[in-house]
Amino acid sequence: MKIHDLKPPAGSTRARRRVGRGIAGKGGKTAGRGTKGQGARNNIKPGFEGGQLPLTQRVPKLKGFKNPFRVEYTVVNLDTLERFDGSVVTPETLRAAGLVHKHGLVKVLGRGELSRPLEVSAHALSASAAEAIRAAGGTVEILPPPWGDRRPPARGNALTNR
């Protein structure tokens, strides 16, 4: 016996009822659809939900692309570092002083003036900030990101949003 020899037992399957073939048999005239109304006709639009606001209109229309691997920095400016007590600036010391409220990466930007030498360690610095720190007699160190050489974790993972 082969697959093409298989067939259901006699009498177990029945042909479907062919409706709409005249009034002689069952399913003539209205063909089981009743009289009038939307269900009797063939003009229900695809996606029509009975008057409820359709899914395609309920879904928000987002524009553009949200990069899940975007690296977010907590920003500190030079005028903030000028008010900072101490000469060694790291993300931990900034957090302890209350100048940075988030865990994560710290970037130093160049707004403001710096009048004293500082040892700045941050994950990123702008060119103007690094230049101003060196001009004041300080040193600059760029810290590696916590994920190392791999690409940053996707948005919502532990290392980006603590």
N, C-alpha and C positions, 0 to 999 in steps of 0.2 A: 504494500500500500504506500502510495506517495501522497505528497501534500495536495496535488491537484485532484486526487481521488476523493478527498474529504468533502462531505456535504452534510448539512444538518438532516436529522431524521424527518421522515415524511410527515407533514402536518404541523411541524413546529414553527414554521415561518409563514406569514401570510403577506400577500401583496398589499401595499399601502392603498388606501382608498383614493381613487382619482375623482376629485370633486370638480364641479363646474362643467359637466359634460351633458347638460340638458336636464329636463325635468322628469325623465323616465325613472331614474333610480334615485337612491339617497344622495344627497349632496348636490342637487340641481339648483337652479335659480341663484340663490344667494351663497351657495357653496359653504354652508356652515358658518358664515360670517354675520348672520343676523341682518337687520335692515338699517341702513344709514349709519352715520357716525364714523369716527376716525378709523375704527378697527375694520370697517367694511371696505375701506379704500386703500389704495397703494401710494399714499402721499405723505407718509410720516417721514420727516427728514431725519437723516442719520444724526445721532447725537441729541435728538429731542428728548427731554426728560419730563414731559407732561406739564410744562410751564414753569417748572423749577429752574433756577438759573443754571445753565449747563456747566459741566465741569470745565470746558474750555474757557468759559468766562470767569469761573471762580478762581482759577489758578492765577497767581500773581505773575505779571509780565516782567520778569527780571531782565535788565539790560546788562550786557557785557559779561565779563568773566571774573570770578572771584578765585584768585590763585590760592590753593590750599597750602602751598609751600612758601608763602610770603613770610619773610623774617621781620618781626616787629621789635623795635627798639624802644626802650624808655629813654627819653631825651633829657640831657642835662646841659645847660649852657654855661659859658665862662663866667657870667655874672653870678651864677649860683655857686660856682667853685670859688669865687672871690670871697663869698660869705662863709665858706666851709672852714671849720676849725681843724687844723692839722695840715701836714705837708704830703701825706701819702693818700692818694685818692684811688679807691677800688670800688667795685660794685657793692661789696660788703660794708665798707665804711660809709658809703653814701646811704645805704639802706639803714644802717645803725643811726645815722644822723637824721633820718627822716626826709632826706632830699629825694629819694627814690622809693616809691611805695610798692612797686611790683617786683616780683621775682622775674628774672629774665635778663635779656641782653641790654647793655647800657651803651648809648652813643653820646659823645660829647660834641656839641655844636658851638659855633664861634660867636654867638651874640654876647656883647659886653667886653670888658677889659679885664686883664689879669696883671696884677702888679707885683706878685711874689712868685718864687719858684715852687712848682708842685711836681710830685711824681705821680703821673696819671696813668692808670691801667684801666682800659675800657675795651669793650668788644668792637667798637668802631669810633672813629673820629673824623670830623670834617677836616678838609685841608686847612681852612682858616683857623680852626681851633688848634690843630697840631702846631701850626706856625706861631700862633700867639703864645702857646705854652712854652715852646722852645725859645722864643724871643724873651720871655720873662725869666729864662734860666732853668726851666724845668725839663723833665724827661717824659717821653711818651712810650707806652707799651700797649700793643694791641693783643688782647686776650683771644684765644681760640674759642669758637662756639662750643657749647656743651656736647653737641652731637659729633664733633670731630670733623673728619674729611668727608663724611657721607653728606648727602643732601639733607636739608632740615626736615624734621618730621611734619606730617600733614597737620593742618589746622585742627585743634581740638585734642591733640595728643598731649601727653604729660609734660614734655619739655617746653612747649610754647605757652601753655596757659596754666600756670600754677596758682 
